[in-house]
Amino acid sequence: MQVTVAGHHVDVSDSLRDYVESKITRLERHFEHLTDVHCILTVEKLRHRAEATVNLTGGTIHALAEEENMYAAIDGLIDKLDRQVVKYKEKLQSHHAKEVDKPRFK
C-alpha cells in the first residue's frame, strides 16, 4: 500500500507524516486490498482539516474531518474511513448462503 501525505498551507513534518501512516495501518486490519491512500492536510484560519481518498480493489472511498487540532482531525478522519472500509467489506461478502436453508413460505 502506498501512502501519500500532502499539505495545503501547512508544512507536513515528519511527526505528522508518521502519525498519519501509523493510523492508516489500522485500516489494513479490516481489509487487506488497499492499494493507495492520498491524504491532504489543510489549515484554514483556526480550522484544521484532514481529507483522504482510499483506492480499494473495485472502488474508492473518500472522507473529510475538521477539528481545531490537526491530530484530532486525523483521528476523526481515520474513524470515518474505518467505518466506511468495514461497510465496504460487508457489502462484498455474500449473504445469500444463509437464506438457502430457510423455507420461502410459512
DSSP file (Angstrom, degrees, kcal/mol; ACC not computed):
  #  RESIDUE AA STRUCTURE BP1 BP2  ACC     N-H-->O    O-->H-N    N-H-->O    O-->H-N    TCO  KAPPA ALPHA  PHI   PSI    X-CA   Y-CA   Z-CA
    1    1 A M              0   0    0      0, 0.0     2,-0.5     0, 0.0    35,-0.2   0.000 360.0 360.0 360.0 136.6    0.0    0.0    0.0
    2    2 A Q  E     -a   36   0A   0     33,-1.5    35,-2.8     2,-0.0     2,-0.5  -0.903 360.0-162.5-106.6 127.5    1.3    3.4   -0.9
    3    3 A V  E     -a   37   0A   0     -2,-0.5     2,-0.5    33,-0.2    35,-0.2  -0.946   4.6-171.6-113.0 125.0    0.5    6.4    1.4
    4    4 A T  E     -a   38   0A   0     33,-2.9    35,-3.5    -2,-0.5     2,-0.5  -0.974   0.8-170.5-117.3 125.7    0.9    9.9    0.1
    5    5 A V  E     +a   39   0A   0     -2,-0.5     2,-0.3    33,-0.2    35,-0.2  -0.973   9.8 176.3-118.7 123.0    0.6   12.8    2.6
    6    6 A A  E     -a   40   0A   0     33,-2.7    35,-2.8    -2,-0.5     2,-0.4  -0.880  17.0-142.1-124.0 156.1    0.4   16.4    1.2
    7    7 A G  E     -a   41   0A   0     -2,-0.3     2,-0.5    33,-0.2    35,-0.2  -0.947   5.4-162.4-122.2 141.8   -0.1   19.7    2.9
    8    8 A H  E    S-a   42   0A   0     33,-3.0    35,-1.5    -2,-0.4     3,-0.1  -0.968  87.6 -13.5-122.4 112.1   -2.0   22.8    1.9
    9    9 A H  S    S+     0   0    0     -2,-0.5     2,-0.3    33,-0.2    -1,-0.1   0.717 126.8  84.7  65.1  23.9   -1.0   26.0    3.8
   10   10 A V  S    S-     0   0    0     31,-0.2     2,-0.6    32,-0.0    -1,-0.2  -0.983  78.9-124.5-151.7 141.3    0.9   23.7    6.2
   11   11 A D        -     0   0    0     -2,-0.3     2,-1.0    -3,-0.1    -3,-0.1  -0.772  27.4-134.9 -85.1 124.7    4.3   22.1    6.3
   12   12 A V        -     0   0    0     -2,-0.6    -5,-0.1    -5,-0.1     2,-0.1  -0.707  25.9-158.1 -83.6 107.2    3.9   18.4    6.7
   13   13 A S     >  -     0   0    0     -2,-1.0     4,-2.4     1,-0.1     5,-0.2  -0.297  29.6-106.6 -80.3 168.8    6.5   17.5    9.4
   14   14 A D  H  > S+     0   0    0      1,-0.2     4,-2.6     2,-0.2     5,-0.2   0.853 120.5  54.8 -64.3 -34.3    8.0   14.0    9.9
   15   15 A S  H  > S+     0   0    0      2,-0.2     4,-2.1     1,-0.2    -1,-0.2   0.909 109.5  46.2 -68.1 -40.3    5.9   13.6   13.0
   16   16 A L  H  > S+     0   0    0      2,-0.2     4,-2.5     1,-0.2    -2,-0.2   0.922 113.8  49.1 -64.9 -43.6    2.7   14.4   11.2
   17   17 A R  H  X S+     0   0    0     -4,-2.4     4,-2.4     1,-0.2    -2,-0.2   0.919 112.9  46.8 -62.3 -44.3    3.6   12.1    8.3
   18   18 A D  H  X S+     0   0    0     -4,-2.6     4,-2.3     2,-0.2    -1,-0.2   0.877 111.1  52.9 -65.3 -37.2    4.5    9.2   10.7
   19   19 A Y  H  X S+     0   0    0     -4,-2.1     4,-1.9     2,-0.2    -2,-0.2   0.925 110.9  46.0 -64.3 -45.0    1.2    9.8   12.7
   20   20 A V  H  X S+     0   0    0     -4,-2.5     4,-2.2     1,-0.2    -2,-0.2   0.931 113.8  48.8 -63.3 -45.7   -0.9    9.6    9.6
   21   21 A E  H  X S+     0   0    0     -4,-2.4     4,-1.2     1,-0.2    -2,-0.2   0.870 110.5  50.5 -65.2 -36.6    0.9    6.4    8.3
   22   22 A S  H  < S+     0   0    0     -4,-2.3     4,-0.3     1,-0.2    -1,-0.2   0.870 112.7  46.8 -69.3 -34.6    0.6    4.7   11.7
   23   23 A K  H >< S+     0   0    0     -4,-1.9     3,-1.2     1,-0.2     4,-0.4   0.841 105.4  59.5 -73.9 -32.8   -3.1    5.4   11.8
   24   24 A I  H >X S+     0   0    0     -4,-2.2     3,-1.5     1,-0.3     4,-0.8   0.824  92.6  67.2 -65.3 -30.5   -3.6    4.2    8.2
   25   25 A T  H 3X S+     0   0    0     -4,-1.2     4,-0.6     1,-0.3     3,-0.3   0.753  87.6  69.5 -62.9 -20.9   -2.3    0.8    9.2
   26   26 A R  H X4 S+     0   0    0     -3,-1.2     3,-0.6    -4,-0.3     4,-0.5   0.826  93.5  56.5 -62.9 -31.6   -5.4    0.5   11.3
   27   27 A L  H X> S+     0   0    0     -3,-1.5     4,-1.6    -4,-0.4     3,-1.0   0.828  97.0  62.7 -69.6 -31.1   -7.4    0.3    8.1
   28   28 A E  H 3< S+     0   0    0     -4,-0.8    -1,-0.2    -3,-0.3    -2,-0.2   0.715  89.7  69.1 -69.5 -19.1   -5.4   -2.7    6.9
   29   29 A R  T << S+     0   0    0     -3,-0.6    -1,-0.2    -4,-0.6    -2,-0.2   0.854 108.6  35.6 -64.6 -32.9   -6.6   -4.8    9.8
   30   30 A H  T <4 S+     0   0    0     -3,-1.0     2,-0.4    -4,-0.5    -2,-0.2   0.810 131.6  17.9 -90.1 -32.8  -10.1   -4.8    8.3
   31   31 A F     <  -     0   0    0     -4,-1.6     3,-0.3     1,-0.1    -1,-0.3  -0.945  54.0-167.5-149.0 117.7   -9.3   -5.0    4.6
   32   32 A E  S    S+     0   0    0     -2,-0.4     2,-0.6     1,-0.2    -1,-0.1   0.641  74.1  82.0 -82.1 -14.1   -6.0   -6.1    3.1
   33   33 A H        +     0   0    0     24,-0.1    24,-1.2   -32,-0.0     2,-0.5  -0.132  54.2 135.4 -91.1  40.1   -6.8   -4.9   -0.5
   34   34 A L  E     + B   0  56A   0     -2,-0.6    22,-0.2    -3,-0.3     3,-0.1  -0.768  25.1 175.8 -84.1 127.0   -5.9   -1.2    0.0
   35   35 A T  E     +     0   0A   0     20,-2.6   -33,-1.5    -2,-0.5     2,-0.3   0.834  59.4   4.6-100.4 -39.7   -3.9   -0.1   -3.0
   36   36 A D  E     -aB   2  55A   0     19,-1.3    19,-3.1   -35,-0.2     2,-0.4  -0.996  51.2-165.9-152.9 138.2   -3.3    3.6   -2.5
   37   37 A V  E     -aB   3  54A   0    -35,-2.8   -33,-2.9    -2,-0.3     2,-0.5  -0.995   5.8-171.3-128.3 125.5   -4.1    6.3    0.2
   38   38 A H  E     -aB   4  53A   0     15,-2.5    15,-2.3    -2,-0.4     2,-0.4  -0.966   9.3-173.9-118.8 115.3   -3.8   10.0   -0.6
   39   39 A C  E     -aB   5  52A   0    -35,-3.5   -33,-2.7    -2,-0.5     2,-0.5  -0.913   7.6-165.0-115.1 134.2   -4.2   12.3    2.4
   40   40 A I  E     -aB   6  51A   0     11,-3.1    11,-2.3    -2,-0.4     2,-0.5  -0.980   3.6-161.0-121.0 124.6   -4.3   16.1    2.3
   41   41 A L  E     -aB   7  50A   0    -35,-2.8   -33,-3.0    -2,-0.5     2,-0.4  -0.911  15.8-178.0-106.0 128.9   -3.8   18.2    5.5
   42   42 A T  E     -aB   8  49A   0      7,-3.1     7,-3.1    -2,-0.5     2,-0.5  -0.960  18.7-158.1-131.3 143.3   -5.1   21.8    5.3
   43   43 A V  E     + B   0  48A   0    -35,-1.5     2,-0.5    -2,-0.4     5,-0.2  -0.989  12.4 175.8-121.1 122.9   -5.1   24.7    7.7
   44   44 A E  E >   - B   0  47A   0      3,-2.7     3,-2.6    -2,-0.5     2,-0.4  -0.932  65.2 -61.0-127.2 105.1   -7.7   27.5    7.2
   45   45 A K  T 3  S-     0   0    0     -2,-0.5     0, 0.0     1,-0.3     0, 0.0  -0.420 120.8 -16.7  54.3-111.2   -7.5   30.1    9.9
   46   46 A L  T 3  S+     0   0    0     -2,-0.4     2,-0.5    -3,-0.1    -1,-0.3   0.407 118.1  95.5-102.1   1.8   -8.3   28.2   13.1
   47   47 A R  E <   -B   44   0A   0     -3,-2.6    -3,-2.7    19,-0.0     2,-0.5  -0.820  57.6-158.3 -99.1 128.2   -9.8   25.1   11.4
   48   48 A H  E     -BC  43  67A   0     19,-3.2    19,-2.6    -2,-0.5     2,-0.4  -0.904  13.8-166.7-104.7 131.1   -7.6   22.1   10.7
   49   49 A R  E     -BC  42  66A   0     -7,-3.1    -7,-3.1    -2,-0.5     2,-0.4  -0.955  12.4-174.2-126.8 134.8   -8.8   19.8    8.0
   50   50 A A  E     +BC  41  65A   0     15,-2.8    15,-2.5    -2,-0.4     2,-0.3  -0.996  10.6 172.7-127.0 128.6   -7.8   16.3    7.0
   51   51 A E  E     -BC  40  64A   0    -11,-2.3   -11,-3.1    -2,-0.4     2,-0.3  -0.981   5.6-174.0-135.4 149.8   -9.2   14.5    4.0
   52   52 A A  E     -BC  39  63A   0     11,-2.2    11,-2.1    -2,-0.3     2,-0.5  -0.995  17.5-153.9-145.6 147.9   -8.2   11.3    2.4
   53   53 A T  E     -BC  38  62A   0    -15,-2.3   -15,-2.5    -2,-0.3     2,-0.5  -0.993  16.4-163.1-120.5 124.8   -9.0    9.2   -0.7
   54   54 A V  E     -BC  37  61A   0      7,-3.4     7,-2.7    -2,-0.5     2,-0.6  -0.938   6.5-151.7-112.7 122.8   -8.5    5.5   -0.4
   55   55 A N  E     +BC  36  60A   0    -19,-3.1   -20,-2.6    -2,-0.5   -19,-1.3  -0.847  20.5 180.0 -94.6 121.7   -8.3    3.3   -3.5
   56   56 A L  E >   -BC  34  59A   0      3,-2.8     3,-1.4    -2,-0.6     2,-1.0  -0.668  44.7 -82.3-110.6 167.6   -9.5   -0.2   -3.0
   57   57 A T  T 3  S+     0   0    0    -24,-1.2   -24,-0.1     1,-0.3     3,-0.1  -0.639 121.8   6.3 -71.2 108.5   -9.7   -3.1   -5.3
   58   58 A G  T 3  S+     0   0    0     -2,-1.0     2,-0.3     1,-0.2    -1,-0.3   0.487 130.0  27.1  99.1   3.9  -13.0   -2.3   -7.0
   59   59 A G  E <   -C   56   0A   0     -3,-1.4    -3,-2.8     2,-0.0     2,-0.4  -0.995  63.0-117.7-175.7 177.9  -13.8    1.1   -5.5
   60   60 A T  E     -C   55   0A   0     -2,-0.3     2,-0.4    -5,-0.2    -5,-0.2  -0.995  17.3-161.6-136.3 139.9  -12.8    4.4   -3.9
   61   61 A I  E     -C   54   0A   0     -7,-2.7    -7,-3.4    -2,-0.4     2,-0.4  -0.973   7.2-171.4-123.4 137.8  -13.6    5.8   -0.5
   62   62 A H  E     +C   53   0A   0     -2,-0.4     2,-0.3    -9,-0.2    -9,-0.2  -0.985   7.1 172.8-129.9 139.8  -13.3    9.5    0.4
   63   63 A A  E     -C   52   0A   0    -11,-2.1   -11,-2.2    -2,-0.4     2,-0.3  -0.975  11.3-163.7-144.5 157.8  -13.6   11.1    3.9
   64   64 A L  E     -C   51   0A   0     -2,-0.3     2,-0.3   -13,-0.2   -13,-0.2  -0.998   5.7-177.8-143.4 138.2  -13.2   14.5    5.4
   65   65 A A  E     -C   50   0A   0    -15,-2.5   -15,-2.8    -2,-0.3     2,-0.4  -0.999   5.8-165.8-140.5 138.8  -12.8   15.7    9.0
   66   66 A E  E     +C   49   0A   0     -2,-0.3     2,-0.3   -17,-0.2   -17,-0.2  -0.988  20.8 149.4-125.5 132.9  -12.4   19.2   10.5
   67   67 A E  E     -C   48   0A   0    -19,-2.6   -19,-3.2    -2,-0.4    -2,-0.0  -0.860  55.8-106.6-145.6 178.9  -11.3   20.0   14.0
   68   68 A E  S    S+     0   0    0     -2,-0.3     2,-0.4   -21,-0.2   -19,-0.1   0.551 106.6  51.2 -88.0  -9.3   -9.4   22.7   16.0
   69   69 A N  S  > S-     0   0    0    -21,-0.2     4,-2.0     1,-0.1     5,-0.1  -0.983  77.4-138.2-128.8 138.8   -6.3   20.4   16.3
   70   70 A M  H  > S+     0   0    0     -2,-0.4     4,-2.2     1,-0.2     5,-0.2   0.892 105.1  51.3 -66.0 -39.3   -4.6   18.6   13.4
   71   71 A Y  H  > S+     0   0    0      1,-0.2     4,-2.1     2,-0.2    -1,-0.2   0.881 110.2  49.5 -66.4 -36.9   -4.1   15.4   15.4
   72   72 A A  H  > S+     0   0    0      2,-0.2     4,-2.4     1,-0.2    -1,-0.2   0.872 109.5  52.4 -67.4 -36.9   -7.8   15.3   16.3
   73   73 A A  H  X S+     0   0    0     -4,-2.0     4,-2.2     2,-0.2    -2,-0.2   0.895 109.4  49.0 -64.9 -39.8   -8.7   15.9   12.7
   74   74 A I  H  X S+     0   0    0     -4,-2.2     4,-2.5     2,-0.2    -2,-0.2   0.912 110.8  50.5 -65.8 -41.8   -6.6   12.9   11.6
   75   75 A D  H  X S+     0   0    0     -4,-2.1     4,-2.1     1,-0.2    -2,-0.2   0.921 111.7  47.5 -61.5 -44.0   -8.2   10.8   14.3
   76   76 A G  H  X S+     0   0    0     -4,-2.4     4,-2.1     1,-0.2    -1,-0.2   0.886 111.1  51.9 -63.6 -38.8  -11.6   11.7   13.2
   77   77 A L  H  X S+     0   0    0     -4,-2.2     4,-2.6     1,-0.2    -2,-0.2   0.923 109.6  48.1 -62.8 -45.7  -10.7   11.0    9.6
   78   78 A I  H  X S+     0   0    0     -4,-2.5     4,-2.5     1,-0.2    -1,-0.2   0.871 109.3  53.8 -66.5 -36.3   -9.4    7.6   10.4
   79   79 A D  H  X S+     0   0    0     -4,-2.1     4,-2.0     2,-0.2    -1,-0.2   0.922 111.2  45.9 -62.1 -43.7  -12.5    6.8   12.4
   80   80 A K  H  X S+     0   0    0     -4,-2.1     4,-2.1     2,-0.2    -2,-0.2   0.927 114.2  47.4 -64.8 -45.2  -14.7    7.7    9.4
   81   81 A L  H  X S+     0   0    0     -4,-2.6     4,-2.5     1,-0.2    -2,-0.2   0.883 109.1  55.4 -63.5 -38.0  -12.5    5.7    6.9
   82   82 A D  H  X S+     0   0    0     -4,-2.5     4,-2.1     1,-0.2    -1,-0.2   0.925 108.9  46.5 -61.7 -45.7  -12.5    2.8    9.3
   83   83 A R  H  X S+     0   0    0     -4,-2.0     4,-2.1     1,-0.2    -1,-0.2   0.899 113.4  49.4 -63.3 -40.3  -16.3    2.7    9.3
   84   84 A Q  H  X S+     0   0    0     -4,-2.1     4,-2.3     2,-0.2    -2,-0.2   0.877 109.9  50.5 -68.9 -36.6  -16.5    3.0    5.5
   85   85 A V  H  X S+     0   0    0     -4,-2.5     4,-2.4     2,-0.2    -1,-0.2   0.910 110.9  48.9 -67.5 -41.5  -14.0    0.2    4.9
   86   86 A V  H  X S+     0   0    0     -4,-2.1     4,-2.1     2,-0.2    -2,-0.2   0.914 112.6  48.3 -63.3 -42.2  -15.9   -2.1    7.2
   87   87 A K  H  X S+     0   0    0     -4,-2.1     4,-1.7     2,-0.2    -2,-0.2   0.897 111.4  50.1 -64.7 -40.5  -19.1   -1.3    5.4
   88   88 A Y  H  X S+     0   0    0     -4,-2.3     4,-1.3     1,-0.2    -2,-0.2   0.899 110.1  50.3 -63.8 -41.4  -17.5   -1.8    2.0
   89   89 A K  H  X S+     0   0    0     -4,-2.4     4,-1.2     1,-0.2    -1,-0.2   0.888 108.4  52.2 -66.0 -39.2  -16.1   -5.2    3.1
   90   90 A E  H  < S+     0   0    0     -4,-2.1    -1,-0.2     1,-0.2    -2,-0.2   0.846 105.9  55.0 -65.6 -33.5  -19.6   -6.3    4.4
   91   91 A K  H  < S+     0   0    0     -4,-1.7    -1,-0.2     1,-0.2    -2,-0.2   0.841 105.0  53.9 -67.1 -32.1  -21.1   -5.4    1.0
   92   92 A L  H  < S+     0   0    0     -4,-1.3    -1,-0.2    -3,-0.2    -2,-0.2   0.800  91.3  88.0 -73.3 -28.2  -18.6   -7.6   -0.8
   93   93 A Q  S  < S-     0   0    0     -4,-1.2     2,-0.5    -3,-0.1     0, 0.0  -0.487  82.0-123.7 -74.5 140.1  -19.5  -10.7    1.3
   94   94 A S        -     0   0    0     -2,-0.2     3,-0.2     1,-0.1     4,-0.1  -0.718  26.5-179.9 -86.3 128.5  -22.3  -12.8    0.0
   95   95 A H    >>  +     0   0    0     -2,-0.5     4,-0.6     1,-0.1     3,-0.5   0.263  59.9  95.0-107.2   8.6  -25.2  -13.3    2.4
   96   96 A H  H >> S+     0   0    0      1,-0.2     4,-0.7     2,-0.2     3,-0.5   0.771  71.5  67.2 -74.1 -25.5  -27.3  -15.5    0.1
   97   97 A A  H >> S+     0   0    0      1,-0.2     4,-0.5     2,-0.2     3,-0.5   0.819  95.9  56.7 -65.8 -30.1  -26.0  -18.8    1.5
   98   98 A K  H <4 S+     0   0    0     -3,-0.5     3,-0.4     1,-0.2     4,-0.3   0.819 104.3  52.9 -68.8 -30.9  -27.7  -18.1    4.9
   99   99 A E  H << S+     0   0    0     -4,-0.6     3,-0.4    -3,-0.5    -1,-0.2   0.612  90.6  76.1 -82.6 -12.5  -31.1  -17.7    3.2
  100  100 A V  H << S+     0   0    0     -4,-0.7    -1,-0.2    -3,-0.5    -2,-0.2   0.875  93.0  51.5 -67.8 -37.4  -30.9  -21.0    1.3
  101  101 A D  S  < S+     0   0    0     -4,-0.5    -1,-0.2    -3,-0.4    -2,-0.2   0.714  93.8  87.4 -74.3 -20.5  -31.7  -23.1    4.4
  102  102 A K  S    S-     0   0    0     -3,-0.4     2,-0.2    -4,-0.3     3,-0.0  -0.571  84.9-115.2 -81.2 140.3  -34.8  -21.0    5.3
  103  103 A P        -     0   0    0      0, 0.0    -1,-0.1     0, 0.0    -2,-0.1  -0.492  16.0-139.1 -71.0 145.2  -38.2  -22.0    3.8
  104  104 A R  S    S+     0   0    0     -2,-0.2     2,-0.4     1,-0.1    -2,-0.0   0.872  84.1  33.5 -73.2 -37.5  -39.6  -19.4    1.5
  105  105 A F              0   0    0      1,-0.1    -1,-0.1    -3,-0.0     0, 0.0  -0.923 360.0 360.0-123.5 145.4  -43.2  -19.7    2.7
  106  106 A K              0   0    0     -2,-0.4    -1,-0.1    -3,-0.0    -2,-0.0   0.403 360.0 360.0-107.5 360.0  -44.6  -20.5    6.1
